[in-house]
Amino acid sequence: MKIYKAAIIGLGPSGLAVNKILYGDSSNDIIAFENEDINNRDNIFGFWLTDWMRPFENIIEKKWYKWTIGNKNIHVTHTSLDRPYCVISFKTWKKFCLETKNKLEIKNKKVVRYLSEQNYFKIITADNKEYYAENIYDSRSTKEKKGELIQHFFGINITVADNTFNEKKLTLMHFTEESNVLHFMYILPFSHNKALVESTVFSKDLFHSSWYREKINDYLKKNNIIEFTEKSCEKGVIPMFFSEEKRSANSNIFNIGIRGGACKPSTGYAFSFLVKQIQLLKNSKKNYVNTHKFLERKMDKIFINFLKNNREDGQSFIKLASNLNGNEFQSFMMGESNLLTKLKIIKSMPKLLFIKELFK
């Protein structure tokens, strides 16, 4: 029987990162299991350029040095010359991560369980086939949980008339007035006539795609965009709660991605943190790493509890953006803020409500 060096369960961004970062320069035999057709996936990953993402700068597809946060009455504009907002598409990331020296075998199968046998693992798939590997990298995760917040979104890539968009400035958060959920529009202008227009919600339940489309159409009409051609659409769910799996007792089982606690739940940013997690694992002798610092995790918990238990229409985000400059804001979003910035963040928040959440 063949025993692979590693088995990757799930070829999302973190599974792909394992193949590239951990085994890409080796001659090892690797097997990956993915039960969905990833060839049809092409969503966009956004992040601010951090030191750990600079090794991938040559595959970044677009950078913005200005972004806005606001609502119909207020617009806060941030600028960062050395830490721009960037995007990489899933297809580009997949192509990059599959260009390796190792021997990767991809199985379009669902893993139902795996168990330890001597110095390797037996992996059993839904069709009752068995495979064997020395190490397991498991990225399967729970994205929805009763009573917990999720960030869910639906977006369309559109083409419009020439010079409709200012391609040098993105709309990071444009909050709209909703009765019972926190909702904002997210606009990535790739050129003067092409953009991703996305409706994003923080709530405990998913909505039908027609709900997001209605918000997108309303936003476009208010900005005098009546005629457009839809090229493609994307949707997704990011948990705004902490993973329960995190660390495995078996040193050869690695929980990665959201399952391994890589996502920053207070903001929903995931991609660059998934990459950071795999980079940290490469330089660690352990099967688990803390992708986020202790104080960042503590502040995340307080902020998430605040969002869960209080009505929020975006004013807290706008006030926070108003009190920080571009570099400070991006450092907060990317989990790199210094103590002074953290104090500014705390000062920006509703004091009594946050103190109440702190002691819960």
N, C-alpha and C positions, 0 to 999 in steps of 0.2 A: 504494500500500500504506500501511497505517496503522502509524505508529511510536509506541509508547506511551512515556511518560516513564520508566516503570519496570515491570519484571516481577518479581513476587514468586513464588518457587517454594516452595510449602508454606504453607498458611494455619493453622499452629499458632500458639501465643501470640506468637512472635517475628515471624512474617510479618504477623500482625494488627497488631502494634505498629508495624511499618514503615508500614502504611497509615495508622494514626492519627497517630503522632508525627511522621513525616517528611513525609507528604503530605496529612494530614487537612485542613489549612487552605488548601490550594491548589486550583486548578481543573484540575489535571493529569489526563490519562487514564492510568490504572494498570490493568495486567492481572495477575491472580493465578491460579496453577495449583495445584489440590489434587485428587489422585486418590482421596481418601477422602471419604466423606460426613460433613462436620464437623457437620451438623445433628443427628447422633446422638451426638455427643461431649458429655459433661458432667462431666468429672472436676474435682476440687477442687485449687486451687493454694494452698499454705500458705507464709507468710513472716512475718518480723517487720517491723513498721512502721519503715521507714528514711526518711531525708529524700527519697530519690529516688522512694519510693512514695507519699509524701503527696499528690502531685497526683491520685492515684486513690482517695483516701480515701473519697469519696462513693459508690464502687461496692463497697466492702468489705462482705461479707455477714455477717461475724461476727468479733468480737474477743475474745480471752482474755487476761487480765492475769496468770493463774497457769497453770503447767504442771508436770508431774511427770516424773521420769526415775528408773528403778529396775528392780527385779526382785521376786521373791516375798518377799524379806527386807528390802530397802532401798527407801525412797522419798524422793527429793530433790525438794523443792518450790521452784520459783523464782517470783519476782514481778517484774514490770516495769510501772510505771504509765504511762510515757511511750513505751515501745516494745512494745506488745502483739503477740501472735501473731495473725495475720489470715488470712482466706481469701477468695478470689474464685473463683467457678466459671467454667469455660470458656465456658458460654453467656453469662454476664454480660459477660465480657471480649470475647467475639465481638461481642455487640450494641453494646458501647461503642465498639469499634474500627471498626465498620462504619458508625457514624453520623458521616459526614464530608462536607466540601464537594466533595471530589474526585470523579472519575468512575471507579469501580472496576468492572471486568468480571471475573467469576470463571468460570474454565473448569475443569470436572471432568475434567481430563486429566493424564496423566503426562508429564513432560518427560524426554526421553531424552538430549538434548544441546543445547548452544547454542554458537555460534561467532561470533567478531567479524567484522563486515563494515563497513568504513569507520568511521563514528562511531556505529554502533548494533550490536545483536546480533540474529542470526537464532536463533530458538528453535524446536526441532523436537519435536513431541509423539509419543506412541506410535502415534497414528493417522495419522502422516506429514503432519500439518498444520504450517504455518509461521507464526510470529508474530514481531514485531519490537519491540525496546525499546532505549532509550538506556542504561538501567542494569539490572543484575541483582542481586536479593537472594535468595540461595540458602540455604535452611534445612535442606536434606536432610543427614542425618547418620547415621553408623554408631553404633548403640547397643549392639552386641555385638561383642566381639573375643576371639579365642581366647587364653586364658591371662590375661585381664584381668577385674577385678571389675566387677560391675554391681549396681545397686540395683534390685530388682524387687519389685513389690507387687501385691496384690489386696485389694480392700476391698468391703464391702457397706454400703449405707445402710439402716438398720433403724428400725422403730417398735416401741416396747415399752410396758410399763405406765407409768402416770404416776409421776413423781418417782423414776425409776430412776437417772437421771444427774444429776451436779452440773454444770450447764451453764456454771458460772463457771470451771471448771478442766479443762484438757485433759490427756490422757495423751500426752506426746510420744514417749516410748520406755519400753515395759515389756518388758524382755528375758526370754526364755524359755530354758530349758536344752535345747539341741539338740546332737547328737553331732558335726556337722561343718560347721555354718554359723552365722553371726551372724544372729539373728532377734529382732525385737521387734514388739510390737503398738502401734498408733497409733490413738488414740481421739479423735474430734472430737465432743463433745456439743453439738449445735446447739440443743437445748432439753432439758427434763427427761425427754422421752420419745423423742427422735430423735437419732441419732448415726451417724457414719461409723466403722465398725470395720475397721481395715486391718491385714493381715499383711505385714510388710516384711522382706526378706532381703538381706544382702550376701553374694554368692557369685559364682562364675564361670559358673554355668549357671542357666537358667530352670527352674521347676518346673511341674507340671501344676496347674491351678486347684484340683483336689481337695486338694492339699497345703495350700494357704493356707486353704481352707475348714475343713479339719480343725483348724488352729491357731486360727482364729476361733471355731469352735464350742467348743473346749476352754477358751478364755479366757472366753467368755460363761458357760459352765457353772460355772467356778470363781468367777464373780462373781454366781452365782445368777440368771442370765438364761437361762431355759429356753424361754420363749415369746416370739417376736418375728416381725414381718412384714418381709420383705426388699422394699424399694422399688426398688432399683437396685444395680448393681455397677460397679466401675471397676478398671482394671488399667493397669500401665505399666512401663517400663524406663528407667532413667537410667544412663548410663555413668559409671563411676568411674575413668575414664582421660582423658587430655588429647587433645583433637581434633588430628588430623594436618593438616587442611586450613588452618584459621585464616586466613591472609592470601593474597589473590590478587595475582598480578603485574600484572593489569589493574586500573587504578584505578577502573573503572566496574563491577567485580564485587565485591559485598559478601557475604562469608560470614557468616551471622548465626546466632544461637541456639547450640546445642551445637556445630554445625559451625564457628562462629567463636570457640569457646573461652569461651562465656559461663557455662557451668555450673560450679558449685563441686564438683568431683568427690569431695572428701573427705567431704562430707555429703549429696551428691545434691540439694541445693537448686538449682533452676534458674529458676523463673518470674520472680522479681523481678530476677535477674541478666540474664535475657534482655531485660527492660524497660530495665534500666540500660544495657545495651549499645547499644540503639537510641537512648536519650537522649544517650549519649556520641557516637555517630555523627552525630547531628544537629548537635552543636557542634564537629565535627571536619572538617577538609578532607581527611582520609585515608579510605581504605576499610577500615581496621582499627583497633580500639582495644583496649587492655588493660582488660578489665572488672575484673580482679583485680590487686591490687598484687603486686610481685615477691616480697616476703617471704611473703605469703599463699599464693602459688603454690608457693613452696619448701616451706613447711610442709605444704601439701596433698600434695605428692609424697612426703614422708617418711612422712606418716600413711598414705597409700594403700599404700606399700611395706610398712609395718608390718602392715597388715590382710591383705595378700596372703601374707605369709611367716610369720605367727604365728597361733596359735589365739587367737581373741578371743570371749569370751562376753558382752561388754557391760560388764565390770568397768572397763575404761579410760574408757568414756563416763560411767559412774556416778561414778568418782573425779574425773573432770574436772568434772562437774556439782557435786560436793560442794565443790570448791575454788574455785568461781566463784559470784558472785551472779547474779541474773537479768539485769541489764544487761550484765555481763561475758560471760555465756554467749551472749546473743543477738548481741552484737557480734562474738564469735568465729564464730558460725554465719553471720552476714551479711557477714563479711570486713571488719569495721570495728574490730577489737580494737586497743587501743593497746599500747605496748611492755610496760607492767606486766602487762597481761592475758596477753600472749604468754608472758611469763616464768612466769606462774602455770600456763599451759597446759603448757609444757615441763616444769615441775616435777611436774605431775600424771601425766605419762606414764612408763612403765617405762624407766628411764634407759639401761641397757645395750642393750636392744633398739633404742631410738631412735637411740642413738649409732651402732650398727651400720648402721642404715638410712641415716643421714646420710652415711656414707662409701662407700655403694655406688655 
